[in-house]
Amino acid sequence: MTAPKRRLELPAADGLFIRADVRTPAGVAGPHPVVLVLPGFKGFKDWGMFPPAAEAFAAAGLATITINFSRNGIGDGDETAMDAPERFAINTPGREVRETRAVLDAVTNGAAGSDLDAARIGMLGHSRGGGVAMLVAAADERVKSLVTWAAIERFDRWTERAKTEWRETGRLEIPNRRTGQVLWLEREVLDDLEANRAAYDVLAAATRLRVPYLAIHGEVDEAVGVRAMEQLLGAAGSEDKLALLVPRTGHTFGAVHPWAGPTPAWERVVEESVAWFRRTLA
């Protein structure tokens, strides 16, 4: 049975909006535990695996909020492609942290729906979204459980040579290997990273984490190495923490965009995440 879905739209900076989909368990009265799903770099709420993952969560009794940050490259029309690269070009981790907190506010003040249980909020972040989720979960007591998929351990992932060219030319090109689209980042993104090193320190945030934490990573992740998961879990201050290394799979666990159906690795990742949230948000 398809999960009921409704739109959540919240104002962001610069006249833009945070747009999210709220899915709830079908035929079950609330209030439901809720999981916020944060996409990664070049990711968005309707990318391949996120809608079916949200459906699986809802089928297991977990409401989900899949999020499009205001500057993740998605425009005001088609939400299945990055058709607003000029927004992506000046997105920052700090903006995504603030917008995640705005969604948390919407859950706790009822704007996201009265059928969501503000006392039982979990957070799931993929790749860069995992880094954002860590910064938020380590500092916000409203988050009661954390799962990361292929999470980064640091936001500054460029070589000194690339950053020198970035400073000199004023922008850095970011080819999207999956689509062939060439995105870019403006100089102000680099300036922001360098000015906010302490605020964006993912591993330092992990030391302050106290909620249950499940870190999932593909054994042959081509974008974020397994060492990132090891560092995150090693740093995490949570007493209840666990690593899951999924054999013979990569950064998106075999999932593609547009969605072409589940893979065994992706199914395992979803099943383990569901079980984790059901236990820790009970």
Summary of the structure (lengths in Angstrom):
residues: 282
radius of gyration: 17.6
end to end distance: 22.8
largest distance: 57.2
contacts: 981
relative contact order: 0.15
helix: 34%
strand: 24%
